[in-house]
Every structure is written in C-alpha cells, then in structure tokens.
C-alpha cells in the first residue's frame, strides 16, 4: 500500500484521468473530492463490500435456479431424444 501525506487543497493523481483532492479537514474527518471519468465506479469501501456480497448472493441464486431448470428439463430432453422422426 502506498501511503501519502497531503494537506488541505493538495491532490493525488492516478494515471491521467483521476484526481483526488483534500477539500476539507474537520476533526478526525477528511473530505475528499474525486475527479474521474463518468464510467469510473467510485464507492466508499463499506458500500463496495455490500455490493460484492449482494453480487455473490445473486450469482448463487442464479446457479441454483439454473440447476433447478436443468433438472426440470432433463426428463423432457431424454423423452425427445428417443423420438426420432422417420421419413
């Protein structure tokens, strides 16, 4: 981890497209301003972790549903594989 010290009004540049500026210091809190392209996703860590958890749950539900659908379709597929059209 890179650790930097910045004063009020000073910035950090990340690549050519992202700037992080210290805009306010109030007690133990630091307010940051972030300039980044619109397509850059920026979240507080606790929000990011909640999104990750939700995505994991969603993917697990999707996998479970896929297995359920596959088990329902299996008898149909097996029955149709025995029915060959004769012409």
C-alpha contacts under 8 A as a table, 3 or more apart, distances in Angstrom:
res1	aa1	res2	aa2	distance
6	X	10	X	5.74
6	X	11	X	7.01
6	X	22	X	7.20
7	X	10	X	5.46
7	X	22	X	6.84
8	X	22	X	5.20
8	X	23	X	6.02
8	X	24	X	6.32
8	X	25	X	6.93
9	X	21	X	6.25
9	X	22	X	5.28
9	X	23	X	5.63
9	X	24	X	7.89
10	X	21	X	5.68
10	X	22	X	5.85
11	X	19	X	6.50
11	X	20	X	5.35
11	X	21	X	4.10
11	X	22	X	6.38
12	X	19	X	5.63
12	X	20	X	5.09
12	X	21	X	6.37
13	X	16	X	7.18
13	X	17	X	7.82
13	X	18	X	5.82
13	X	19	X	4.53
13	X	20	X	6.46
14	X	17	X	6.72
14	X	18	X	5.02
14	X	19	X	6.16
15	X	18	X	6.39
17	X	35	X	7.74
17	X	36	X	5.85
17	X	37	X	6.70
18	X	34	X	7.16
18	X	35	X	5.51
18	X	36	X	4.58
18	X	37	X	7.40
19	X	34	X	5.74
19	X	35	X	5.07
19	X	36	X	6.69
20	X	32	X	6.52
20	X	33	X	5.66
20	X	34	X	4.57
20	X	35	X	6.46
21	X	32	X	5.54
21	X	33	X	5.03
21	X	34	X	6.42
22	X	25	X	7.60
22	X	30	X	7.00
22	X	31	X	6.12
22	X	32	X	4.74
22	X	33	X	6.37
23	X	30	X	7.74
23	X	31	X	5.61
23	X	32	X	5.51
23	X	33	X	6.13
24	X	30	X	5.82
24	X	31	X	4.88
24	X	32	X	7.09
25	X	28	X	7.48
25	X	29	X	5.92
25	X	30	X	4.57
25	X	31	X	6.23
26	X	29	X	5.28
26	X	30	X	6.37
36	X	40	X	6.39
37	X	40	X	5.49
38	X	41	X	7.82
43	X	47	X	6.05
43	X	48	X	5.63
44	X	47	X	5.37
44	X	48	X	6.20
45	X	48	X	4.94
45	X	49	X	6.10
46	X	49	X	5.18
46	X	50	X	6.25
47	X	50	X	5.07
47	X	51	X	6.22
48	X	51	X	5.10
48	X	52	X	6.24
49	X	52	X	5.00
49	X	53	X	6.21
50	X	53	X	5.11
50	X	54	X	6.16
51	X	54	X	5.05
51	X	55	X	6.10
52	X	55	X	5.07
52	X	56	X	6.23
53	X	56	X	5.14
53	X	57	X	6.28
54	X	57	X	5.11
54	X	58	X	6.11
55	X	58	X	5.02
55	X	59	X	6.12
56	X	59	X	5.21
56	X	60	X	6.20
57	X	60	X	5.12
57	X	61	X	6.22
58	X	61	X	5.12
58	X	62	X	6.14
59	X	62	X	4.98
59	X	63	X	6.12
60	X	63	X	5.06
60	X	64	X	6.15
61	X	64	X	5.05
61	X	65	X	6.09
62	X	65	X	5.06
62	X	66	X	6.08
63	X	66	X	5.04
63	X	67	X	6.30
64	X	67	X	5.19
64	X	68	X	6.29
65	X	68	X	4.97
65	X	69	X	6.11
66	X	69	X	5.13
66	X	70	X	6.03
67	X	70	X	5.03
67	X	71	X	6.14
68	X	71	X	5.17
68	X	72	X	6.30
69	X	72	X	5.07
69	X	73	X	6.16
70	X	73	X	5.11
70	X	74	X	5.99
71	X	74	X	5.29
71	X	75	X	7.70
72	X	75	X	6.76
72	X	76	X	7.76
73	X	76	X	5.26
73	X	77	X	6.19
74	X	77	X	5.15
74	X	78	X	6.09
75	X	78	X	5.07
75	X	79	X	6.08
76	X	79	X	5.15
76	X	80	X	6.14
77	X	80	X	5.19
77	X	81	X	6.13
78	X	81	X	5.27
78	X	82	X	6.85
79	X	82	X	5.60
79	X	83	X	6.92
80	X	83	X	5.11
80	X	84	X	7.76
81	X	84	X	6.95
